[in-house]
């Protein structure tokens, strides 16, 4: 499946509208900052690495028409653009990593003309896209070493090509294992309430001719009890310095179940998803999503009364003691995470 989730074409951001999948593969063109913010917030583009690229390109989109004559004036506009994009979704580390990287490019070249700095920001954003392609393939290569022939693998949400540029983190491991002819079988949790597993992961895996079976989120324990799951692999939206991991809500459930059933539980993410400023998962900000996602979205009729209160966090945090290993683009990190994360990040 040769697709690019996000790219820069004809002075616009070109991305797949993931809210239309699986019914329709549709690309949209983003030419202004407000449209990009809305696309991120509404999850037309989603997935931590993809958001990093979107944020980077968005910075250029926001400053390319700047009339600032001095670096001080330009920096104020750059800060405004970054703050605005950062307000779209608070949990995904890569989004902020992309923003920070663009700001650092500007700061390192503050003595150059503003027009030159703009071009350097665009070049750096394009570099992030190419780096992600390489990074995901490294994750796949390292992670496939953990996969045995005929393994039955459970995953949640979507951590594939649609969450990155074109390959994936958790699904990148699966794709590489398939290339190695390991005859794997995948179970995909539907991932309520936005159904990324049902809509996106199954669509991707079928495109790659991977044997995939869709399950409701609350069926995972039954499969584990029956001995139908050999490994669990999930992506990540932010990883604290101690290895605590924020990912799509429901990931923590799977980690607890995996511990009980003695099933290896892996996280797959690039180094850019680590937030070394956050000591533990307790400090990771968790995004709260609209109530209608739970009560009515994707359903022809409302499934709850209009006045029913809803708790709808987009993510939960899996403590590091429930994680068997973290598969990164620098290698596989094992316990103790406090020590080994620092070592691999050098």
GIWOLIN-V674474 format. One record per pair of residues at least 6 apart in sequence whose C-alpha atoms are under 8 Angstrom apart, sorted by sequence separation. I is the first residue (numbers start at 1). J is the second residue. D is the distance in whole Angstrom. If there is no record, write none. Layout:
i | j | d
I | J | D
I | J | D
This chain:
i | j | d
7 | 13 | 6
8 | 14 | 6
20 | 26 | 7
30 | 36 | 6
39 | 45 | 6
40 | 46 | 7
45 | 51 | 7
68 | 74 | 5
160 | 166 | 8
161 | 167 | 4
162 | 168 | 7
178 | 184 | 7
190 | 196 | 7
191 | 197 | 5
205 | 211 | 7
206 | 212 | 7
223 | 229 | 6
239 | 245 | 4
258 | 264 | 7
259 | 265 | 8
278 | 284 | 7
296 | 302 | 5
326 | 332 | 6
327 | 333 | 6
334 | 340 | 7
6 | 13 | 7
7 | 14 | 5
18 | 25 | 8
110 | 117 | 8
160 | 167 | 6
161 | 168 | 5
177 | 184 | 7
190 | 197 | 4
191 | 198 | 7
205 | 212 | 7
238 | 245 | 6
239 | 246 | 6
258 | 265 | 6
295 | 302 | 6
296 | 303 | 6
325 | 332 | 7
326 | 333 | 5
333 | 340 | 6
6 | 14 | 6
7 | 15 | 6
17 | 25 | 7
66 | 74 | 7
109 | 117 | 7
160 | 168 | 4
189 | 197 | 6
190 | 198 | 4
237 | 245 | 8
238 | 246 | 5
295 | 303 | 5
296 | 304 | 8
325 | 333 | 6
326 | 334 | 7
333 | 341 | 7
6 | 15 | 4
16 | 25 | 7
17 | 26 | 6
86 | 95 | 7
159 | 168 | 6
160 | 169 | 6
188 | 197 | 6
189 | 198 | 7
190 | 199 | 8
236 | 245 | 6
237 | 246 | 6
238 | 247 | 7
295 | 304 | 5
325 | 334 | 5
5 | 15 | 6
6 | 16 | 7
16 | 26 | 6
17 | 27 | 6
86 | 96 | 6
159 | 169 | 6
160 | 170 | 7
161 | 171 | 8
174 | 184 | 8
188 | 198 | 7
202 | 212 | 7
236 | 246 | 6
237 | 247 | 5
255 | 265 | 6
295 | 305 | 8
324 | 334 | 7
325 | 335 | 7
4 | 15 | 8
5 | 16 | 6
16 | 27 | 4
17 | 28 | 6
40 | 51 | 8
66 | 77 | 8
106 | 117 | 6
159 | 170 | 5
160 | 171 | 5
161 | 172 | 8
202 | 213 | 8
236 | 247 | 5
237 | 248 | 8
324 | 335 | 8
333 | 344 | 8
4 | 16 | 8
15 | 27 | 5
16 | 28 | 6
105 | 117 | 8
159 | 171 | 6
160 | 172 | 6
202 | 214 | 7
235 | 247 | 7
236 | 248 | 8
14 | 27 | 7
15 | 28 | 6
86 | 99 | 8
158 | 171 | 8
159 | 172 | 8
188 | 201 | 7
234 | 247 | 8
331 | 344 | 8
14 | 28 | 6
15 | 29 | 7
63 | 77 | 7
106 | 120 | 8
188 | 202 | 7
330 | 344 | 7
14 | 29 | 5
15 | 30 | 8
63 | 78 | 6
105 | 120 | 7
106 | 121 | 7
155 | 170 | 8
330 | 345 | 8
13 | 29 | 6
14 | 30 | 6
62 | 78 | 8
105 | 121 | 6
198 | 214 | 7
294 | 310 | 7
12 | 29 | 6
13 | 30 | 5
82 | 99 | 6
197 | 214 | 8
234 | 251 | 7
320 | 337 | 8
12 | 30 | 6
13 | 31 | 7
36 | 54 | 8
63 | 81 | 8
291 | 309 | 8
294 | 312 | 7
12 | 31 | 5
59 | 78 | 7
62 | 81 | 6
102 | 121 | 6
105 | 124 | 8
291 | 310 | 6
11 | 31 | 8
291 | 311 | 7
291 | 312 | 7
36 | 58 | 7
59 | 81 | 6
102 | 124 | 7
232 | 254 | 8
290 | 312 | 7
59 | 82 | 7
102 | 125 | 7
288 | 311 | 8
289 | 312 | 6
19 | 43 | 7
79 | 103 | 8
186 | 210 | 7
188 | 212 | 7
190 | 214 | 6
288 | 312 | 6
289 | 313 | 6
18 | 43 | 7
19 | 44 | 5
33 | 58 | 6
78 | 103 | 7
185 | 210 | 7
186 | 211 | 6
187 | 212 | 6
188 | 213 | 6
189 | 214 | 6
190 | 215 | 6
191 | 216 | 8
192 | 217 | 7
288 | 313 | 4
289 | 314 | 6
18 | 44 | 5
184 | 210 | 8
185 | 211 | 5
186 | 212 | 5
187 | 213 | 5
188 | 214 | 5
189 | 215 | 5
190 | 216 | 5
191 | 217 | 6
232 | 258 | 8
287 | 313 | 6
288 | 314 | 6
17 | 44 | 5
18 | 45 | 6
58 | 85 | 8
184 | 211 | 7
185 | 212 | 6
186 | 213 | 6
187 | 214 | 6
188 | 215 | 6
189 | 216 | 6
190 | 217 | 6
286 | 313 | 7
287 | 314 | 6
16 | 44 | 7
17 | 45 | 6
18 | 46 | 8
33 | 61 | 6
136 | 164 | 8
140 | 168 | 8
187 | 215 | 7
189 | 217 | 5
286 | 314 | 7
287 | 315 | 7
16 | 45 | 7
32 | 61 | 6
33 | 62 | 6
140 | 169 | 7
144 | 173 | 5
286 | 315 | 6
15 | 45 | 7
31 | 61 | 7
32 | 62 | 7
55 | 85 | 7
137 | 167 | 7
139 | 169 | 6
140 | 170 | 8
143 | 173 | 5
144 | 174 | 7
147 | 177 | 7
286 | 316 | 7
75 | 106 | 8
133 | 164 | 8
136 | 167 | 6
137 | 168 | 8
140 | 171 | 8
142 | 173 | 8
151 | 182 | 8
153 | 184 | 7
155 | 186 | 7
157 | 188 | 8
189 | 220 | 8
232 | 263 | 7
236 | 267 | 7
132 | 164 | 7
133 | 165 | 6
136 | 168 | 6
140 | 172 | 5
141 | 173 | 7
144 | 176 | 6
149 | 181 | 8
150 | 182 | 6
151 | 183 | 7
152 | 184 | 6
153 | 185 | 6
154 | 186 | 6
155 | 187 | 6
156 | 188 | 6
157 | 189 | 7
178 | 210 | 7
231 | 263 | 6
232 | 264 | 6
233 | 265 | 6
234 | 266 | 6
235 | 267 | 6
236 | 268 | 7
132 | 165 | 6
133 | 166 | 7
136 | 169 | 6
139 | 172 | 7
140 | 173 | 4
144 | 177 | 5
149 | 182 | 4
150 | 183 | 5
151 | 184 | 5
152 | 185 | 5
153 | 186 | 5
154 | 187 | 5
155 | 188 | 5
156 | 189 | 5
157 | 190 | 7
175 | 208 | 8
217 | 250 | 8
224 | 257 | 8
230 | 263 | 6
231 | 264 | 5
232 | 265 | 5
233 | 266 | 5
234 | 267 | 5
235 | 268 | 5
236 | 269 | 6
241 | 274 | 7
133 | 167 | 7
139 | 173 | 7
140 | 174 | 7
148 | 182 | 7
149 | 183 | 6
150 | 184 | 5
151 | 185 | 6
152 | 186 | 6
153 | 187 | 6
154 | 188 | 6
155 | 189 | 6
156 | 190 | 7
157 | 191 | 5
220 | 254 | 7
224 | 258 | 8
229 | 263 | 8
230 | 264 | 7
231 | 265 | 6
232 | 266 | 6
233 | 267 | 6
234 | 268 | 6
235 | 269 | 6
239 | 273 | 6
240 | 274 | 6
241 | 275 | 6
137 | 172 | 7
140 | 175 | 7
141 | 176 | 6
147 | 182 | 8
149 | 184 | 7
150 | 185 | 7
152 | 187 | 7
154 | 189 | 7
156 | 191 | 6
231 | 266 | 8
233 | 268 | 7
238 | 273 | 5
239 | 274 | 5
240 | 275 | 5
241 | 276 | 5
246 | 281 | 7
129 | 165 | 7
136 | 172 | 6
140 | 176 | 5
221 | 257 | 7
225 | 261 | 7
237 | 273 | 6
238 | 274 | 6
239 | 275 | 6
240 | 276 | 6
241 | 277 | 7
244 | 280 | 6
245 | 281 | 6
281 | 317 | 6
140 | 177 | 8
224 | 261 | 7
236 | 273 | 7
238 | 275 | 7
240 | 277 | 8
241 | 278 | 6
242 | 279 | 6
243 | 280 | 7
244 | 281 | 5
281 | 318 | 8
157 | 195 | 7
158 | 196 | 6
162 | 200 | 8
240 | 278 | 5
241 | 279 | 5
242 | 280 | 6
246 | 284 | 7
281 | 319 | 7
71 | 110 | 6
157 | 196 | 5
158 | 197 | 6
240 | 279 | 6
241 | 280 | 6
55 | 95 | 6
59 | 99 | 7
71 | 111 | 8
74 | 114 | 7
157 | 197 | 4
240 | 280 | 5
13 | 54 | 8
51 | 92 | 8
54 | 95 | 8
55 | 96 | 8
156 | 197 | 6
160 | 201 | 7
240 | 281 | 6
52 | 94 | 4
53 | 95 | 8
56 | 98 | 5
71 | 113 | 8
158 | 200 | 6
159 | 201 | 8
239 | 281 | 8
51 | 94 | 6
52 | 95 | 4
55 | 98 | 6
56 | 99 | 6
59 | 102 | 7
71 | 114 | 7
158 | 201 | 5
161 | 204 | 8
6 | 50 | 7
13 | 57 | 7
48 | 92 | 5
51 | 95 | 5
52 | 96 | 7
55 | 99 | 6
70 | 114 | 7
157 | 201 | 7
160 | 204 | 7
240 | 284 | 8
5 | 50 | 7
47 | 92 | 8
48 | 93 | 7
49 | 94 | 6
52 | 97 | 6
53 | 98 | 6
56 | 101 | 8
69 | 114 | 7
48 | 94 | 5
49 | 95 | 8
52 | 98 | 5
56 | 102 | 6
68 | 114 | 7
238 | 284 | 8
6 | 53 | 8
37 | 84 | 8
41 | 88 | 5
48 | 95 | 7
51 | 98 | 8
52 | 99 | 8
6 | 54 | 7
37 | 85 | 6
40 | 88 | 6
41 | 89 | 6
8 | 57 | 8
12 | 61 | 8
40 | 89 | 7
38 | 88 | 8
37 | 88 | 6
64 | 118 | 6
63 | 118 | 7
267 | 323 | 7
265 | 322 | 7
266 | 323 | 6
269 | 326 | 7
270 | 327 | 8
271 | 328 | 6
60 | 118 | 7
265 | 323 | 5
266 | 324 | 6
267 | 325 | 7
268 | 326 | 6
269 | 327 | 6
270 | 328 | 5
271 | 329 | 7
191 | 250 | 7
264 | 323 | 8
265 | 324 | 5
266 | 325 | 5
267 | 326 | 5
268 | 327 | 5
269 | 328 | 5
270 | 329 | 5
271 | 330 | 7
264 | 324 | 6
265 | 325 | 7
266 | 326 | 6
267 | 327 | 6
268 | 328 | 6
269 | 329 | 7
270 | 330 | 8
60 | 121 | 6
266 | 327 | 7
59 | 121 | 8
60 | 122 | 6
170 | 233 | 6
255 | 318 | 7
259 | 322 | 7
170 | 234 | 5
249 | 313 | 7
252 | 316 | 6
56 | 121 | 8
57 | 122 | 7
170 | 235 | 5
249 | 314 | 6
250 | 315 | 8
251 | 316 | 7
252 | 317 | 6
56 | 122 | 8
169 | 235 | 6
248 | 314 | 6
249 | 315 | 4
250 | 316 | 7
251 | 317 | 8
252 | 318 | 5
256 | 322 | 7
248 | 315 | 4
249 | 316 | 5
251 | 318 | 7
255 | 322 | 6
56 | 124 | 8
57 | 125 | 5
247 | 315 | 5
248 | 316 | 6
249 | 317 | 8
255 | 323 | 7
56 | 125 | 5
57 | 126 | 8
246 | 315 | 6
247 | 316 | 6
246 | 316 | 6
247 | 317 | 7
246 | 317 | 4
247 | 318 | 8
53 | 125 | 7
56 | 128 | 8
245 | 317 | 5
246 | 318 | 6
244 | 317 | 7
245 | 318 | 5
244 | 318 | 6
245 | 319 | 7
271 | 345 | 7
53 | 128 | 6
154 | 229 | 6
159 | 234 | 7
244 | 319 | 5
245 | 320 | 7
52 | 128 | 8
53 | 129 | 6
152 | 228 | 7
153 | 229 | 6
159 | 235 | 5
243 | 319 | 7
244 | 320 | 5
152 | 229 | 5
153 | 230 | 6
154 | 231 | 6
155 | 232 | 6
156 | 233 | 8
157 | 234 | 8
158 | 235 | 8
243 | 320 | 5
151 | 229 | 8
152 | 230 | 5
153 | 231 | 5
154 | 232 | 5
155 | 233 | 5
156 | 234 | 6
242 | 320 | 7
151 | 230 | 6
152 | 231 | 7
153 | 232 | 6
154 | 233 | 6
155 | 234 | 6
151 | 231 | 7
153 | 233 | 7
49 | 132 | 7
157 | 248 | 6
156 | 248 | 8
156 | 250 | 8
243 | 337 | 6
156 | 251 | 7
242 | 337 | 6
243 | 338 | 7
242 | 338 | 5
170 | 267 | 7
241 | 338 | 7
170 | 268 | 5
243 | 341 | 8
169 | 268 | 5
170 | 269 | 8
194 | 293 | 7
242 | 341 | 8
169 | 269 | 6
193 | 293 | 6
241 | 341 | 7
169 | 270 | 8
193 | 294 | 5
241 | 342 | 8
192 | 294 | 8
194 | 297 | 8
47 | 158 | 8
47 | 159 | 7
50 | 162 | 8
50 | 163 | 5
51 | 164 | 8
49 | 163 | 6
50 | 164 | 4
47 | 162 | 7
48 | 163 | 7
49 | 164 | 5
50 | 165 | 6
46 | 162 | 8
47 | 163 | 4
48 | 164 | 7
49 | 165 | 7
46 | 163 | 6
47 | 164 | 6
8 | 126 | 8
45 | 163 | 8
7 | 129 | 8
143 | 268 | 8
139 | 268 | 7
139 | 269 | 7
139 | 270 | 7
136 | 270 | 7
135 | 270 | 7
94 | 237 | 7
18 | 162 | 8
93 | 237 | 6
94 | 238 | 8
92 | 237 | 5
93 | 238 | 5
91 | 237 | 7
92 | 238 | 6
93 | 239 | 8
91 | 238 | 7
91 | 246 | 8
5 | 161 | 7
4 | 161 | 8
5 | 162 | 6
3 | 161 | 8
5 | 163 | 8
5 | 164 | 7
6 | 165 | 6
5 | 165 | 5
4 | 165 | 6
5 | 166 | 6
4 | 166 | 5
3 | 166 | 6
2 | 166 | 7
97 | 272 | 7
97 | 273 | 8
22 | 199 | 5
21 | 199 | 6
22 | 200 | 7
94 | 272 | 6
21 | 200 | 7
93 | 272 | 8
94 | 273 | 5
93 | 273 | 5
22 | 203 | 6
92 | 273 | 8
93 | 274 | 7
18 | 200 | 8
93 | 275 | 7
143 | 327 | 6
142 | 327 | 7
142 | 328 | 8
142 | 329 | 8
48 | 236 | 7
139 | 327 | 6
48 | 237 | 5
139 | 328 | 5
142 | 331 | 6
143 | 332 | 7
47 | 237 | 7
138 | 328 | 8
139 | 329 | 5
142 | 332 | 7
138 | 329 | 5
139 | 330 | 8
137 | 329 | 8
138 | 330 | 8
139 | 331 | 7
91 | 284 | 7
136 | 329 | 7
91 | 285 | 6
135 | 329 | 5
90 | 285 | 6
91 | 286 | 6
90 | 286 | 7
91 | 287 | 6
90 | 287 | 6
89 | 287 | 7
1 | 204 | 8
1 | 207 | 6
1 | 208 | 6
49 | 273 | 8
91 | 315 | 8
48 | 273 | 7
